[in-house]
C-alpha cells in the first residue's frame, strides 16, 4: 500500500485518513496507489475518505465507528460536519455569532 506522506492512516481498518498538513483544493495526493485531486481544501487534522463512501455508511477512525456519512462521499472527499454525523454525541459548530449551536438536538 502506498500512501501520501501528508496523510495518516491511524488503523488498517479505517476508511478515513487524517491530513498531516493543510491540503489546498486541487492538490493531488496518493491514496493507496491512486492519484486523487482534492476538490476542497482539507485543514490540518481533518479527515478525508480513504475510499468512496455511501450515504449511511459508518466512518471508522482508530478502527472504531465515529459516526456515519449523510451523503455519498468520493475517495479523497473531505469528511466533516457538512457530511458526517456522530452516532453518539451532538455535533457542535461555531455560528457567525460565535455561540455553539447543536445540530443533533
Secondary structure as UniProt FT lines:
FT   TURN            5..6
FT   STRAND          7..8
FT   TURN            12..13
FT   STRAND          16..19
FT   TURN            25..26
FT   STRAND          28..31
FT   TURN            32..33
FT   STRAND          34..37
FT   TURN            44..45
FT   STRAND          47..49
FT   TURN            55..56
FT   STRAND          58..61
FT   TURN            62..63
FT   STRAND          64..69
FT   TURN            75..76
FT   STRAND          78..79
FT   TURN            81..83
FT   STRAND          84..85
FT   STRAND          92..94
FT   TURN            96..97
FT   STRAND          100..102
//
